[in-house]
Structure formats: structure tokens, C-alpha cells
Amino acid sequence: MPFQFDHLRTLTTLVDEGTFDAAARRLHVTASAVSQRVRAMEQTAGRVLVQRTNPVRTTAAGDVVLRYARQVLLLDEDASAELRLGERERGRVSVPLAVNADSLATWFLEALADPPADLGAVFEIHREDEEHTTSLLRSGAVMAAVTSTPEAVQGCTVAGLGAMRYHAVCSPGFDREHLGGRADPELLARAPVVNFDRRDDLQDRFLRESPGGEPCGPRHYVPASEDFARAVLLGFGWGVVPEPQCSEHIASGRLVALAPDRPVDVRLYWQRWNLRSPVLDRVSEAVRAGAAERLHPL
């Protein structure tokens, strides 16, 4: 469709900023001009693309155009960067990515820091549960995502990264008070537990794989990876904690491993747009290399 280049940039800016006024400030135009450009795109598409909510939201048709807009802008920025390679005024390519909280807290940033400084990219990280990061790919909000979904989203490629390993742990005081020094599934099911949020099922998954373990205990919700691990360390409840966040505490005796021979592994995959982009290619290489060093093999 013959969308104008400035209109494509306006749409992505509007979605990123959330309001017409904020998009106008970033684009150095009036809010009326932003609105007119969006209406022109909707007339071209013959569909409503943006819901005028606060913040704005794209419709199903808007998701398609947004994904197209981001791909066009990425290719344009790639070409501009190559043509101006070595010049001081070289621009920065914006690369939005989606990643789950535990990966973000334990290995992803280190991997993302590996590409050379001359990559010329800036990153916008969207933190989302690994089972839901693919929705951001479908909507066009991100170019690539760490996900637990092995089936490729339409228009994307998928590659295995490795397994994020977790261990069921609790503090020694919690162990004495609630479990009597025994990792009995029935006692564990009735004991207080820490969940990341209401979509977190790792603790329930661990219990269901134990004979007689059906979760029914009181629940704490701590929706931040490092704070979740600290809540378990402080004795709020037991929880399934990423290995990098609990292994040293287990070794020092500050945490008790409830089932050391039965870790919980979450398989992770890298899904990215299926288009040639030097920047996206190098970011993907860095993520895969970092995962190979820091995750368990699939």
C-alpha cells in the first residue's frame, strides 16, 4: 500500500508515545498534524488503525500496518547507517525487544552488551512473561523476543536458546516452621508460597509433579525477579527461583533446596522478524551466543 514514509514514522511514534500530544512533541509537529496523518493512513488502508484511547491502542488492522511500518523504518535505518558508515553523524537504529523478567535479571543484558559499540543501536526492552512475548511480535511492538513458544509467529524465524533452570527453595527458618525439615509435598502444598504474579505457574507446576502435591496454601505476589528471589530468601514463603539467583545461597546455607535432584527447566527460544537486517542479525547472534554460555542445553 502506498503509505507515505512520514506517516509510517508517525504511526510508530504515536504507538510508542501513547498519545497524540506526546507524539507531536517528539516529531516536532502539532497534535492536529499527527491526527491528520493517521486519518490519511486509515483512508489508504480502508480500516481503522488506532483506537483513540489513552494510551492509544492499535486495532487488528493497525497491528499489521504497525509491523510493516517498523520493518520499513528498520530497513531504512540499516541502509542509512551503511551509507554513512564511519561518519560522525551516523544515526542510531531503534531495536525494540521483548524478554521475560527472569532472563532480563540473570543473563539477557550481559548478552545484549556483547555486540560491538559501533553497532549503532538503541534498545527498548519490553518485559513480559515468556509465554506472552509472542503477542508483542504479532502486534509489531517488537522486532524479536525471548519466548517459551517453539512455533514461529507468522513472518518470524525461531531458534532454540537453551533451558532456564529453576530450583524450589525456602529459607532455613521457613523450613523449620512450616516443613519440619521435610520436603513433604502435602506440607509444601499447604505452606505459604511466593508467586511472581497471577500468571506464574512454576510453583504449581513443581507441586503437580510431586505425588500428592496440590497447591492450596496462601500466596504472596512479588512481580519483580530480584525482589521475588529476595522475598523467598527473607522467608515470606517457598518459591521456584532461577538457578543464578539461588545457587550461592544454597551453598552458603541461606536457602534450603527442597528437591535438589528435581529442577524445573523452562525452554526458551529466540523469535525474530524474518528479514535481512545487519543490526537485527548482529543482535540475534549476540543473544544466541550469550544464551549458549549462560543457559542449560535444550
N, C-alpha and C positions, 0 to 999 in steps of 0.2 A: 504494500500500500504506500502511496506517495506521501508519507508523513514528512513534515519539514524537520530538519535536524534540530533546530532550536526548540521545536515543540517536543521532540523526544527528550531533550535535556530538561525541559520544563517539567515534564511528567515525572521523571526520576527524582528531580529536586523536590517537587511537591510531595511525593510519597515519603522521601527521606525526612523532610522537614515537618510534615504533618498538617500544616495549614497554608492557606494561600498567602497570608501576610508574611509568614516566615520564609516561604519560597521566594516571594517577591524581594525580600531583603537580601537573600543570598544571590539572586540573579540580577540585582540592581535594576529592577523594573517595578511597576506598580502591581498591586494585587489584581487590579482590573485586567492588566495585560496577561497575567498568569491565567486568569479565568477565561479570557478570550482564546488563548492558545489551547487550553484543554477542550473548550467547546468546539474549536476548529478540528481537533483530533477526533472528537466524538462524531462530528458530522462526516469526517472522512471514513471512520470505521462503521458508521451507521449503528453504533451501540453506545450506551452509557458506559464510560470507563472508570469514573470516580464517583464514589458516594460522598456527598458534601457533609460529612460528619466531622467531629473534632476529636481526634485527628482524622484526616480523610482516609478512606479505605478504597482499594480498587475492587471493581466488580470482577466476575469471571472473565469477561472480555478484557477488562483492564489488566488482569494478570498476564494475559497473552501479549498485549501491547507493551507492558512494562518489561517483560522478559526480553522482547525484541529490542526495546529501547536500550536496555543495559548492554546487550550484545553489540549493538551498533556503536555505542559510545566506547565500549572496551576496544573494539577493533580500530576505531578512530584514534584513540589514545595510544594504542600499540604502534600504529603507523606513524603518528606524530613523534613518538619517542624515538623510533628507529631513525627517522629522517633527521632528527635534531640531536642524535647521539653525540655526546661529548660537549654540547653547548650548555652554558650555564643556565639558560632559561628553560631547560627541559622540564616538562610538566610531570606531575605525579598521577599515576593511574590508581583510581579508587577500586579496591577489591573487597566487596562485602562477602563475609564468610559466616557460616553457622556452625556452632560446635556445642557439645554438651558441657555442663558445668564441671564435671569431674576431669574430663580431658583438658579443659581450659586451665584448671587448677594444678594439673600434675605434669603434663608433657607438651601440650599443643603450642604454647607460647615459645618454648625453647626451640621447637621445630620450626616455627614461623620466623624465628630470628636467624635461621641459618642462611637464607638467600643473601647474596652479596649486597652491599649498600647501594650499588649502582642500579639495583632493580627498578627503582623509581616508582614504588608502590606505597600507598597508604591503605591501612586495613580498617574495615568496620566490622567488628565482631558481634554477631548476634548469638546470645546464649540461649540455648533451647534444649530440651530433653532429646536424647539421641534417637528416640522413636518418633520424634515430631520435626526434626530438622528438615526432612524432605519436603514438608509443606512450604517452607521458605524457598526451596528450589523451584517448586511448581509455580509459586506466585511471582517469581522473578525478583524476589527481595535479595537473594544472594546468588553468587556465581558457583559456589562449591560448599560442601557441608560434610562434617563428620556425622555419620549416621549408623544406626544398627540395622538398616534396611538393605539387604543384598540385591534386591530387584531395582534396576536402574529406572529413575524417573525419566519420562519421555524427554528426549533431547539431551540426555546426560550419559556419561560413562561412569562405571563403578569399578573400584579396585579395593581388595581387602587390605586393611591396615594392620590388624592384629587383635588380640583379646585384652581388654581391660580387666585385670584381676582384682577381686574384692575378697575380704575376709570378714566373717561375722565375729565381732569383738565386743567387749564391755570393759569397764573399769574393775579393778580388784574389789573395791568396796561394793559395787553393784553386784558382782558375782557372789559375794558373801551374803548380801542382804536378800537377794531375790532368787538365786540359783543354788545356794548352799554348796558352791564349789563343783556343781554338776551341770553339764550342758544338756540337761534333760529337755527334749523338745516340748513336753507338756508344760513344764515350768517356764520355758522360754516363751511359749505362746501366750501365757498369761502375764508376763513381765512387761514393764514399760519399754517402749521401743521408740527409736528416733527415725523418722522418715524425712526425706528431703522436701517433698511436697505431696499433694494428694494423688499425683500420678506415679509416684515412686513405688514400685512393686518388688524391689530387690529383697527386702526383708521378708515379705510374704512368700516370695519365690523360694528363699532359703528354707523357710519353715515347711512349706508344702513338700519339699524334697526330703523332709525328715519324717520318719514314721510317727504318726500321732500328733504332728505339729500343725494346728490350725490357728491362725492369728486371731486373738481376741483381747489382747492387752491394751492398756491406754497408750496413746500415741502423741509424741511431740513432733512438730513440723519445723524444720530449720532449713530454709531454702537458699543456702549458700554452701558450697562444697567445703571450704575450710572451717566454717562455723559448724557445719554438720559433724565433721570429724571431732571438733573440739567439744561439742555437746556430749558425744559418746565418751570422750576422754574424761569429762567432768562428772560423768555418772548419771546423766539425765535418763539414759536408757541404753539398751544394746542396739547395735546397728551394723550394717554391712558396709564397710569402709574400704576405699581404694587402697591397694597394697602400698603404694608410695607414701600414703598418709598414715599408715599404721604399723609398718614393719619395724621401725626403730622403737616405737613404743612397746610393741610386743617383746622385742629383745631386751628392753630395759625393765620390763615388768610393770609398766604403767598401764598396759592393756592386757587383757586375757583373750587369747584366741579360743573361740568356742568350738570350732571344728577345723583345726589346722590342716587336716587332710582333705577337706571338702570346700575348696574355694568356690566362689561364684565368678564365672567368666562371662563378660559381655563382649560379643563380637562387634567390631567396629569396621566401617567401610568409608571410603572417600568417594563421594559423588560430585562430579563437576560438569559444567556445560561441555557438550561435545563440539567444540570449535577450537581452531588453532589460534592460540594467543601466547606470545612469548612470556608475558607476565604470568598468566594463569598456569602455563606449563611449568615454569620455574617454582612457583608456589606449590604446585602439586608434587613436584619432585622433592621439595624440602619437607613437606608434610609426610610423604611416604617414607623418606629416609629417617625422619625423626621418630615415626611410629615403629619402624623396624628396630631401632635402638632401645625404645622405651616400653613397648608393649610385648606381650607374650605372642608367639606364633599362633596363627589360626589352625 
